[in-house]
Each structure stands twice: as structure tokens, then as C-alpha cells.
Amino acid sequence: MHHFGRWHFLPVLVWFFLLIPARLSAGDFPPVNSAELKITSLPNQPGAAAYVLYREEIDDDQMHFHQVYQRIKILTDAGRKYADVELAPYNSREFSITDIKGRTIHADGTIIPFEGKPFEKTVIKGEGVSYKVKAFTLPDVQAGSIIEYRYTLRYNDTTVLAPHWTISSELYQQKVHLSFKRSRRDVIIDHDQITDGGVSWTWSTFHNEKPVEKGDRIEIDVEKVPAFEQEEYMPPASILKAFVDFYYTTDFTKTSELYWKEEGGFWNKDIEKFAGGHGLVDAQLSQIISPGDTNEQKVRKIYAWVGTLENTTYKPERTEKEIKALGLKENRTADDVLRQKSGDRDDITRLFITMVRRAGIPAYAMRVTGRDDSYFLKTLLDYRQLDYEVAIVQIDGKEVFLDPGTRFCPYGKLYWVVTACVGLRQSAASKGAEFAQTPAPEYSDSRRQRSAVFSIASTGPAVGTIEATFTGQYALRLRLRGARTDDDGKLKLLQDEARKWLTADAEVRLLNKPEWENAEKPLLAVFKVSAGLLTSAGHRVLLPLNLFAFNQPSRFSHKERRNAVYFQFPFVEVDMITFKLPPGFALESLPQSDVQTTGYAAFLTKYTQAGDSVTAERQVGVGTNIVTVEKYPELKALFDKSHDADQQQAVLKGGRGASQGQ
């Protein structure tokens, strides 16, 4: 993966509970607070299992350490899980974790120190990195206890590490204190020099608390921080939590405009340098396209061909030993990618752009912040937030956005992660970079259609087949998951997916061989299914008609909403299920068909009878990926009605022996 930010230090680590005390010497904890021992509940959050009494984090770029301290009140047995502490992965070749201390204080004041040894395991090992995790469990934690722990992360003297503070936590926090001591020596960032620790920051807090300078430190104190609550279909948590981000400054980081202009210029030069070597590109291109091809035909052929290269982004990470044995090196030019016949997603995108240009067609790169876990923040002067590259090709005067770096992404589409994203794009006019946005996804691009026919016996399970067709983002998502496993894993992936649609006793068997590799075709899966459907109700029998949604939870359980509703992509879901009634049974009643719409979402249920067969049709569609909090009641009402409709059943009469639960 390319890293084009101008900071020559390791990426900021993300911590599990970021915190600790500078005023305490090694081995010390603050005096036991008798008032805290008596606490039995949290008035601000009734029913809370635990909450943070005090959290402190000290970052010192002069002495090169990061210290964390946290004190937690355990209120219920459910809160005892916070005794298990896991520190986030760290690169053990550049960092070390020392001075881990902890203790448990019972409600009667009894103190039990942590005297065990932290558990350590390696989670990632590759060229130049060895990421480890340390974990430990505080002793004898009970409801009413207070637990506290601290540790120190140390890094080498040549590294400066402007911190990222995530203030929000899954727990309510009574008080948070965070402090940063900047480096006071000159710091070299490429050819630019920071003198005397120039530093700036951007932040977002609930009550507009601001970082303040106190001597050689920047500090922030925040009180009564609400617990961060997970909601269904919510935007990425990283953009909703309170935070402070620091960065060292040079002349071009005085303003965001100057910073992004400078960074955009460096990135643009890097793109052009990557495209500079093209001896192998021209040779390969002559085998892909023909002189008589139209521009679109040329682009399509190049797009399809680069998709056949090994995309290392979707492969297990190789160890340093494997890389050495294969003789792999960093791809610095398009020719390098061809020589090694592999590259990560950005390498392949850049190769595609280079080949299209060599075919005589204008093509540009665009780099965005993937919205799977973040959004671009212009005030955050950190180039690393831009983490995905896509291509823009000009065909017959029209710009087409393409995503060759995402494996299995169909031509003309973008992976949802990079749709409606802001970032930098190459500018033909300025020969530099400018801000732009990728196109928003269309609801018609992503469709899941399930068609089923079931024959129902008067006793025993119903037997039938399901044909599930996935297009757009639905197909891409499954193909990307399937790419990380073997044939048996793909089989299990699809059968598990089908089981989620059916009753718990259902037996599912995949009948066909889906076309996993052909991104231009829908992904079709055909299943043989056996499942209990009928339920006795006195002298009648009940048959669930919207089978795939029956007994599924409602999409939205929260009565009120704090955050906008965030769908990964707009979508259409279509179900058509035909039931052949068992001999001797007659249909007594069907639910009412229904249609509900808003300006951006709709659902339809329709029921028909033909002879001894009943057919249920169900459609749900959402035409946007974001619904504001103000519109949440309307959206929830529509999906609640859809959920109610999904639970309705047909009433059958006659026959004998329909068993309870079948």
C-alpha cells in the first residue's frame, strides 16, 4: 500500500480506552475514595453495568512515551467483563509496552493487586512489522468493585507521534483529562523543517470543550461524557465520537488550503512518476486492444485485463520470509506491477490509469476517504485519511468513474465504500489536484431477488427450491467475502446466508456452482430446502407467507434516534414465493395486500391464489443511503408496517395432522 503523507513517523495507534496519570510515580495509584466505593448506580444512565470514574492520557513527544490510566466503577455482574483488558495491537519492532499495573478495590475497601503476567500474542507479522496484543485480567472483580489499571507505551527517540484522542467510550465517563507535550527539537518532514515544535489540532466535543495551552502542554478536560450508543444502521462511529487530532506544522500547514494544495501536488507528482515507466505497459497493451476498437471498448478490455492480476489487498498478508522467497518488491511504477503480475488495490488502479493513457484516452486518479469507517475531514491536516484510489476516464467527452482496484467490481460501478466520497482528484487544467466527490450510488444498481417454490405436505416439512440472484453491491460483497476462502468456504458462506432467511430447523443444500469470478454477471445461487412451515391453530393451520422475513427482527428497534440512519448503499429487495397447498387443505383467508411509500423508501406486499397454490410477493426499496434524524419517525413507521406485514400468515382449513411447530 502506498503512503504518500509527508509525516515520517508510524501511524497513530488506536487504543482500547486511551488514558493515564502523569502526576503519579511508577507503582502508585491515587488514594481510595470512600465515596466512590459507596456508589451503587449511575443516575445519568439507569441500568448501566459500569462507568468510568476517571480517565487520563498523557502523551510526551519529548520523552517519547504514551501513558494511560483508567478507573472504572463496576455496578452489576454484567460489568465484570471490564476486568478483561486488551491493549490495541502495537508494532513491537518500534514500540514497547511497560509498567502495566492494576488492582481491584472491593466495596469494603479491600485492595487486591494485579500480580499476574500479561498475555501476549502476535497478530500480524510481515516485512518490517510485528504487531502484538497484550491482555490481562484484573483479579476478583465483583459488582460494587472499583478497578483501575495503567500502562506506558514507549517509542524510539527518532519518532514523533502527534496523538489522536478519541474522547468517547462505550461507557459513561465522569471525568477525562488528556495532555500532550510536543517535541521541542527540530523535526524534519521530507525537505521541510518544523522548528521548536510547531503543532496544531482539530477537535469535536459535545459541549465545545477546547484544548488549551498550559506552558509546554496542550490539555483538555471533559466531564460527564455520555456513553457512545450503537444504533442500527448508523454512520461510522469514528465521525460521531468526540475527538482531538494533533499534527505538527510547517509553512504549508498554516491553513488547510495551503496544506491540501501542497499535499495534492506531491500526490499528483507521485501518480505521474508511477506512470512514467511504461515499456512493459506498451507491450502488454498491444495484446489487449485492437486498432479498430472504440474508446469504450479499449477501456473495457483494459479494465477486464487488470482484474486478472493478483490483487494482494484481498489475499492474506505475506510474512517477511514469504516475500523474500518470492522475490517481491514494492511496486514503484506500472512496469513493476506487470513484472510481478501483482499489486495492491492502488497499484492496480494506477496501472489501469497508465494503460488507458497509453491507449490515447484521458484518465485521472482520485483519492478519497473510504466511508466504511470514516469521512473526509478537511480541517484534519493528515493526508493518511485519504485511503482509497479510483480512476476517472474521459470517454467521448464524458467522465466515467471506475474502480479497477476493487476485485470483482463491475465495469462502470464503484464499490459502495468509495461512492459519495470527498477527496482529491487530478486536475487536467492545473496539472495538480483539486477537491471533488465521487458519484452517489443508485438504488437500481443493487438488487437481491429470491424466488422460491415450496410443496407442502400435510405432515412433515415443506420441500422446495430457492433461486437467489444478487447484483451490484450485494454480489460484490459476497464475492469479496468468497475471495478470502476456498471452495468449501464459499459453499458454507452461501448456505449459511440462506439459513438466515429460514426457520431454525431448515435444511439447506446448494445445487449449482455460482460464477464467483465473473464480476459482470449476477451471482446466482440455487438451493434445495426442507423446512417446517405449518403451525396448528385449533381447527385451522397457519402458513407464513413472507417466509424470508417471517420472525425476523424489525430493522429499527429504537423509538428515538440520536444519529442519522446510514445505509451502506440504496437497494431493492424482491421476494416471490409460491406455496403448493397440501392435499385436502383449502385456503380460508389471506392477509390484505399493502403498499407504503415515502419520498425515498417503499414496500409492497401482494398475495394471490391460483388453484391449490398461493403466491406471496414482497418488495422493499430504499433510494438513499442517508436519512436524517428528523425523518427517522417516518422511516421507522414505514419499516414497522413492513415488519407487521411480514408476520402475517395465511389461514388454511381441512386436512389432518399438521403438527405444532411444523
Buried (B, 14 or more C-beta within 10 A) or exposed (E): EBEBBBBEBBEBBEBBBBBBBBEBEEEEBEEBBEEBBEBEEBEEBEEBBBBBBBBBBBBBBEEBBBBBBBBBBBBBEEBBEBBEBBBBBBBBEBBBBEBBBBBBBBBEEEEBEBEEEBEEEEEEBBBEBBBBBBEBBBBEBEBBBBBBBBBBBBBEEEBBBBBBBBBBBEBBBBBBBBBBBBBEEEBEBEEBEBEEBBBBBBBBBEEEBEBEEEEEBBBBEBEEBBBBEEBEBBBBBBBBBBBBBBBBBBEBBEEBEBBBBBBBBBBBBBBEEBBEBBEBBEEBBEEBBEEEBEBBEBBBBBBBBBBEBBBBBBEEEBBEEEBEEEEBEEBBBBBBBBEBEBBBBBBBBBBBBBBBBBBEBBBBBBBBBBBEEBBBBEEBBBBEBBBBBBBBBBBEEEEBBBBBBBBBBBBBBBBBBBBBBBBBBBBEEEEBBBEBBBBBBEBEBBBBBBBBBBEBBBEBBBBBEBBBBBBBBBBBBBBBBBBEEEEEEBBEBBBEBBBEBBBEEBBBEBEEEBBBEEBEEBBBBBBEBBBBBBBBEEEBBBBBBBBBBBEEEBBBEEEEBEBBBBBBBBBBBBBBBBBBBBEEBEBEEBBEEBEBEBEBBBBBBBBEEEEEBBBBBBBBBBBBBBBEEEBBEEBBEBBBBBBEBBBBBBBBEBBEBBEEEB
